[in-house]
Amino acid sequence: MTLKHDSRDERFRSPFGALPALSWATLRLQADGADNATLRLWWEGREILEPMAKNPDGLFEAKLQMPGAPGLLWYFFIAEAEGKTTYYGNAPDCLGGEGIRWDHEPPSFQITVYDPAFQPPAWMRETVIYQIMVDRFRASKPVSERQPPERGHWHMDWYEPPELRIVGGDNAADDFFGGDLEGVRQKLPYLKELGVGAIYFNPIFRARSNHKYDTADYMAIDPSFGDEASFQALCRDAKELGIRIVLDGVFSHTGAYSRYFNLDGAYPAPGACQTKQSPYESWYTFMKWPEEYDCWWGVDTLPNVREMDEGYLDFIIRGRDAVAAHWLRAGASGWRLDVADELPMPFIRLLRGRVKAEDPEAALIGEVWEDASNKVSYGETRTYCAGDTLDSVMNYPLRDALLSFLDGGISSLQFTRRVNHLYEAYPKGFFYSLMNLLGSHDRPRAVNALSGAGDQSPPREKRSVKKLTGAQYQLGRRRLIAAWRFLTALPGMPSLYYGDEAGCQGMADPFCRGTYPWGREDRELMAEFTRSIRRRKESPVLKTGEMRLLPAGEDVAVVIRRISGGADAFGNPAEGGTVLSALNRADAPRRIELTDDWLSGKLTLELPAQFCLTIDNP
């Protein structure tokens, strides 16, 4: 008995990909020699068995309507021949596409069912986003004119590396460089020239640490960065240049030294650990008040909050001047949610409702490191792309796959399977709004990760300031340029971590959080980044064209983008065209031959080593 189903081939599953609630789909199975076939479905804990009938092409077929609510619909096939039962399901890696035959219940194929009204803001799929840690980007004042930091010390030399000082198992994070919002405002013309259309700020609210993930006051800009007036001025000037501002929302925990917890009594009003009568006491979980409390990953300076506490919901989401609304009114264009997969789903749904009520064009982006369509967190399968929670996530799966491919960890087939799974699992609007990154404040600098210099994320106590050798930097640089070219050819928001375009180096936190090297930039690298961004900005095909991603031998991945019939992937009028990008990760040239119905004919390409070649209308 011959069995076949390919979830990415419209002969077997139509239409492709994630589907709106209540829409219809047709699933087909080739089962030569089978007496009968059954489609086995699974929806919200319930099994459904659908008999399949043969169509005129000899394939077993079933038409089904999607459920009426967002969620995940799972399926596999059961075929019978001469009294013997055989199963056909997903491949062992569960990444979809062509499945395999099993002699027992197999892993299922996935259909993501989403809200038909869901559509992330259109600006997201057409922009390039730039991530900034304010303390490390640009200082508008010399050290002599700054107020002393609340704790720790200023670096006297902007070009010094960050410090690592471990206290209680964590980095003390008490060394500061003096970057501020005015410094960012002064550099907006640079970002505009680079091609940036949005800035994502790491937290800017008052906090004791240099990274600001220990929020002390959600309603105040950190004094070292400026104040609300300076934030509003930045937003106004950015808007005039066509640049949006996205803020980091740290809503799963606060700082212990916040006005809400007030561990050291620095704030005049009593916090949760001063008195049980504090209005904030119900925000936290005390095992033994006041000294034992639930903390984020056990770090006692980061007490977890009870997100569904009524008072906390009012403060962050529901109140007239709630945090989520206040900063949108001040000029922000959206929120990035820190550790979104640690927030209750009802909390994110409520937050989405308030954000969209304030500004339907505001973005809600989540920090989710895995597949956002079926992330398992706290024993629950969570779907963040179904239209009721997030507009987008930080695309760590793409980052990890692309860097692993370039470094020789996986083949082009494995790379394309991973990315094509996301293309299939995510609604189109979500996929085209993904925050496609190579570097971030939580990972080693991209040039380090691609340098071949060994492990760049050792245990914290083994991290150090270690400059790459000349050969390591050149290797990392070549791969970085190729990776960025390829990234800007994919759907989504290319995301640039400040300084990566200038050649910043550094192991994982805190050394990936060094200062922007003003006056010491790698100008040739900057020019390469700028050219790739400009090419994308000027190409409707690269922003909203359909995508086809395929392997071409062990070492080459190819993405083809296309607009045909006068409309882009979202049905909007657009000029037609095709763009092909081929990424060769090998340290030697590669010759490939391509035949595809999106191309005008058989195409032969000569690809230099560690290079991404882009061709218009091949």
Secondary structure, 3 states (H helix, E strand, C coil): CEEECECCCCCCEECCCCEECCCEEEEEEEEECCCEEEEEEEECCEEEEEEEEECCCCCEEEEEECCCCCEEEEEEEEEEECCEEEEEECCCCCCCCECEEECCCCCCEEEEEECCCCCCCHHHHHCCEEEECHHHCCCCCCHHHCCCCCCCEECCCCCCCCCCCEECCEECCCEECCCCHHHHHHCHHHHHHHCCCEEEECCCEEECCCCCCCEEEEEEECCCCCCHHHHHHHHHHHHHCCCEEEEEECCCECCCCCCCCCCCCCCCCCCCCCCCCCCCHHHCCEEECCCEECEHHHCCCCEECCCCCHHHHHHHHHCCCCHHHHHHHCCCCEEEECCHHHCCHHHHHHHHHHHHHHCCCCEEEECCCCCCCCEEECCEEECCCCCCCCCEEECHHHHHHHHHHHCCCCCHHHHHHHHHHHHHHCCHHHHCCCEEECCCCCCCCHHHHCCCCCCCCCCHHHCCCCCCCHHHHHHHHHHHHHHHHHHCCCCCEEEEECCHHHCCCCCCCCHHHCCCCCCCCCHHHHHHHHHHHHHHHCCHHHHHCEEEEEECCCCEEEEEEEEECCECCCCCECCCEEEEEEEECCCCCEEEEECCCCCCCCEEEEECCCEEEEEECC
